[in-house]
Amino acid sequence: MAPSNIITSTVSPTATLPWAWCSTMRPLACTIELSTPEPWLPVVRATSVRVEAEGGPATLSMYLDDTERKAAEDAVRRSEALLSHLVATSPDVITLTELQSGRYAMVNDTFCRLSGYRAEEVIGRTSLELDVWSHLEEREQLVRELRERGSAQNLPAAFNTKDGRRISLLVSAARFAMDGRDYLVINARDVTETPIGFLPTPAALDTAALDLRPDRLQEALRVDAGEWLNALSDLDDFYGQFGDRLPQAIAQQLTETRRGFGA
């Protein structure tokens, strides 16, 4: 029984094919699109060979339906193009390192912009060689969580830039397998540590689609100690009505926030 994806086999005069090929007696293989009455165009692989028929030299051709494989390849290419675009344009730092050696295999534009390194200065080297981590214990914590949980989420860390500056990041990481090799994908967001926690820097936010002036964004991210202390005072008055019934976690959070503002 013939395979189900074989469409048809035909014998045709050799005059319909290039004479240079006809004289070689070698099989000819190619991929073509067929015109059909259907609203879709099947893609087939065609293999032809010269044969001797009763009427003289002819070609024996076999067509195999290749539509699904071609569609799958196209889908993979589209996905790769989309992923490449998302990584390149992401406002977050994204890096890919070899899990075994720790060497960088890929860094995106945001990494280069924040760190001051060019991609070619980083690829093939490790974070230890570049002295990227300001505090090695933060790197050790990341490695520990990867071993215990397989991933890490929003770990605060300080990174050194090429010119010696220190930047604060929230780092997430996970393992990733590709082409039979294990990699580590790191996603890090540029943040500023404040008394109320970590806030993103203006450069870490994608506001391209917003009608937002830089000064308005800066104002939205500003942490004013006087305003917050007044707000905490109002919260004390509100929570005071609950007395001993106020959950200890809320009282502790208020105390820690006030301490962060030096009060």
C-alpha positions, 0 to 999 in steps of 0.5 A, a space after each residue: 500500500 502506498 503511503 497516505 501522503 503520496 498524492 500521485 505518480 505520473 509519467 510525462 514526456 521529457 520535453 517538459 523538463 530542462 534538457 540539461 537535467 534530462 540528459 543526466 539520468 539523476 533524480 530531481 527533487 524540489 518543493 512546489 505549490 499546486 494550484 487547486 480549486 480549493 481555497 488553500 494551496 497544498 505544498 508538495 515535494 516532487 521527485 522525478 527521474 528519467 525512465 525509458 517508456 514504450 513511446 521513448 524517454 519519459 519522466 517518472 514523478 512522485 508528489 508527496 503532500 508536505 503542507 503540514 510540515 511546511 506550515 509547522 516550519 513557518 509557524 516556528 519561524 514566526 514564533 522565533 521572530 516574535 520572541 526575538 522582537 519581544 526580547 530585543 524591545 523589552 524594557 527589562 534586562 533579559 540574558 541567556 547563560 549556559 547553565 554549566 559554564 555560566 557564560 553569557 550566550 545572549 543579552 538584550 539591548 536593555 542589558 547593554 543600555 543599563 550595564 554600559 557593555 556592548 554585547 560582544 564584550 559580554 558574550 562568552 564571558 561570565 558574570 564573575 569575570 565581568 564583576 556584575 554582582 555587587 554582592 556575591 551572597 545575592 548571587 548565591 541566594 539566586 543559585 540556591 533557589 534555582 536548586 531548591 525550586 527550579 526558579 527564582 522570583 523577584 529577588 532584590 540584587 545590586 549590579 555593577 555597571 561598566 563605569 562602576 555605578 551600582 544599580 538596583 534590580 529585581 531578578 527572576 530566573 528559570 532554567 531553559 533547554 534548547 538544542 540539547 543544552 541547558 541554559 539559565 534565563 534571567 529577567 531583571 527590572 531596573 528599580 529604585 529602593 525606597 522606604 515603601 519598597 522597590 519602585 521601577 525607574 522611569 527608564 524601566 517602564 514602556 510608556 511609548 503608547 501613553 501620552 505621558 510627559 516625563 515630568 508627570 511620570 517622575 512625579 508619579 514615581 516620587 516618594 515624598 517623606 512628608 506626604 507619607 508620614 502625614 498619611 501614616 498619621 492618618 492611618 494610625 488614627 483610623 486603625 486606633 479604633 480597633 485597639 487590640 483587635 488590630 492584626 499584629 501584621 498590620 501594626 508591624 508594617 506601619 512601624 517598619 514603614 515609619 522607620 524607613 522614613 526615619 520616624 
